[in-house]
Amino acid sequence: LLLLTPAIAAATDWTVPNGSSIQVFIDQASSGDRIFVEPGTYPGGISYRGKDLEIISLGGSDVTTIDGTGIPVPSISCFSGETLAARLEGFTLIAGNTLNAPYAIRVTSGAGLTIVDCRVEGSPVTTGGAIFASDATLEVTGLEVTGCSSVQDGGAVHAVNSSLVFTASTFQQCSSQGDGGAVHIESGSVSFDGCSFFGNMAVEGGNANS
């Protein structure tokens, strides 16, 4: 009796050279692939396209930036069934500089994302300058958020019906004209392990509010 086992496609490693588009490599890749990004500054507006990809900087957040300035969509988006196997590691993220360019990271519609050793700087938006999550699952380690603000709730993070886990992360100098200077959980759950909050301000709940 001969049993045939279907071949399992091997994951592929891709390398994005400085000056190229990360999105072009995402579009070519398949779930399970890893995309390594050389140091440099890359345009935002990146979507995972429903693929569980690991997008990893080769030099870390000090030298690798995803800049959404002037782009009226989030710098990073997951909204098409990605899971926690989708990973973003080692980037500085800059959202657009106007209220019409929302969020550095948006995860919605049942998607998931794992975020490791990233930094978000000064994102002024309507809600959730660093992260907006709706019907989403996020695991976040080593995130540094500085100077994010919102005109409503959650200067850095705004979550609706989502599960968020933060480990060893720092939120500082974030502000909200509503609730939660750093984090506002409208519904769902959030946990903090070894996290720090400094100088965050809001009408109610300067650091976190739910």
C-alpha positions in Angstrom: 0.0 0.0 0.0 1.5 3.3 -1.1 0.5 6.4 0.9 1.1 9.7 -0.8 1.7 12.7 1.5 1.1 16.1 0.0 4.2 18.2 -0.2 4.4 21.1 2.2 5.7 24.3 0.6 8.8 25.6 2.4 8.6 29.1 3.8 10.6 31.7 1.9 12.8 34.5 3.3 12.7 37.8 1.5 15.0 40.8 1.9 13.8 44.3 1.2 16.7 46.6 0.2 16.7 50.2 1.2 14.8 52.3 -1.3 12.4 49.5 -2.2 8.7 49.0 -1.2 7.8 46.7 1.6 4.4 46.3 0.1 5.8 44.9 -3.1 7.4 42.1 -1.2 4.2 41.4 0.8 2.3 41.1 -2.4 4.7 38.4 -3.6 5.0 36.5 -0.4 2.9 33.7 1.1 1.7 33.0 4.6 4.6 31.7 6.7 7.2 33.7 4.8 9.6 36.1 6.5 10.4 39.5 5.1 13.6 41.1 6.4 13.9 44.8 5.9 17.3 46.6 5.6 17.8 49.8 7.6 16.2 52.9 6.0 12.9 54.8 5.8 10.0 53.2 4.0 6.5 54.6 3.1 3.5 53.6 5.2 0.2 52.4 4.0 1.3 48.8 4.3 -1.3 46.0 4.4 -0.6 42.3 5.4 -3.2 41.3 2.8 -4.5 38.5 5.0 -1.2 36.8 5.1 0.6 35.6 8.3 3.9 37.1 7.5 6.8 38.0 9.8 8.1 41.4 8.8 11.4 42.0 10.7 13.9 44.9 10.5 17.5 43.9 10.2 18.8 46.9 12.1 16.1 47.6 14.7 13.9 50.6 15.3 16.8 53.0 15.7 17.6 52.8 12.0 14.4 51.4 10.4 11.3 53.6 10.0 7.9 53.2 8.4 6.7 56.7 7.7 3.1 57.4 7.0 3.5 61.1 6.7 1.1 62.4 4.0 -0.5 59.0 3.5 -4.2 59.1 4.6 -4.3 55.4 5.7 -2.6 53.6 8.6 1.1 52.9 8.4 0.3 49.2 9.1 -3.0 47.4 8.6 -4.3 43.9 9.3 -8.0 43.3 8.6 -8.3 40.2 6.4 -8.0 37.2 8.7 -4.4 37.5 9.8 -3.6 35.7 13.1 -1.0 36.2 15.9 1.4 34.4 13.6 1.6 37.7 11.7 4.5 39.6 13.2 6.0 43.1 13.1 9.4 43.5 14.7 11.9 46.3 15.1 10.5 49.4 13.5 9.8 53.0 14.3 6.3 53.9 13.0 5.1 57.4 12.2 1.5 57.9 11.4 0.3 60.8 9.2 0.6 64.3 10.7 -3.1 65.2 10.4 -6.3 63.9 12.0 -7.2 62.5 8.5 -4.3 60.1 8.5 -5.4 57.7 11.3 -3.2 55.4 13.4 0.2 54.0 13.1 -1.2 50.4 13.4 -4.8 49.4 12.7 -6.0 45.8 13.4 -9.7 45.1 12.8 -12.3 42.6 11.5 -11.2 39.6 13.5 -7.5 39.9 12.6 -4.5 39.4 14.9 -1.0 40.8 15.0 2.1 40.3 17.2 4.2 43.4 17.7 7.8 43.2 19.0 10.3 45.9 19.8 8.6 48.7 17.9 8.4 52.4 18.6 5.6 54.9 17.7 6.2 58.6 17.7 3.8 61.6 17.8 0.7 60.5 16.0 -2.2 63.1 16.3 -5.4 61.4 15.4 -9.1 61.1 16.3 -8.7 58.0 18.5 -5.8 55.7 19.3 -2.7 57.4 17.8 -0.4 54.3 18.0 -2.9 51.4 17.8 -6.5 51.1 16.9 -8.0 47.7 17.4 -11.6 46.6 16.7 -12.6 42.9 16.9 -8.9 42.1 17.1 -6.3 40.2 19.0 -2.8 41.7 19.7 0.2 40.6 21.6 2.7 43.5 22.1 6.2 43.3 23.6 8.7 46.0 24.0 6.6 48.8 22.5 7.6 52.4 23.1 5.0 55.1 22.5 5.9 58.7 22.8 3.8 61.9 22.2 0.7 60.4 20.6 -2.6 62.3 21.0 -6.2 62.1 20.2 -9.2 64.4 20.1 -11.4 61.7 21.5 -10.4 58.6 23.6 -7.1 56.8 23.8 -4.1 59.0 23.0 -2.0 55.9 22.2 -4.3 52.9 22.1 -8.0 52.6 21.5 -9.6 49.2 21.5 -13.2 48.0 20.8 -14.2 44.4 21.4 -10.6 43.3 21.3 -8.0 41.3 23.4 -4.7 43.1 24.0 -1.7 41.9 25.9 1.2 44.4 26.6 4.5 43.2 28.0 7.5 45.4 28.9 6.1 48.4 27.0 6.3 52.1 27.7 3.7 54.9 27.2 4.9 58.5 27.7 3.7 62.0 27.1 0.5 60.8 25.4 -2.7 62.8 25.7 -6.5 62.5 25.0 -9.2 65.1 25.0 -11.5 62.3 26.1 -10.7 59.2 28.3 -7.4 57.4 28.6 -4.4 59.5 27.9 -2.4 56.4 26.9 -4.9 53.6 26.6 -8.7 53.4 26.3 -10.5 50.1 26.2 -14.1 50.7 25.0 -14.8 46.9 25.3 -12.9 43.7 25.5 -9.8 43.0 27.6 -6.3 44.3 28.2 -3.4 43.2 30.4 -0.1 44.9 31.2 2.9 43.1 32.5 6.0 45.1 33.3 4.8 48.2 31.5 5.5 51.9 32.4 3.4 55.0 32.1 4.9 58.5 32.3 3.3 62.0 31.9 0.1 60.9 30.1 -2.9 63.2 30.4 -6.6 62.9 29.7 -10.0 64.3 30.9 -10.4 60.9 32.8 -7.8 58.2 33.2 -4.5 59.8 32.4 -2.8 56.5 31.9 -5.5 53.9 31.1 -9.3 53.9 31.1 -11.9 51.2 30.4 
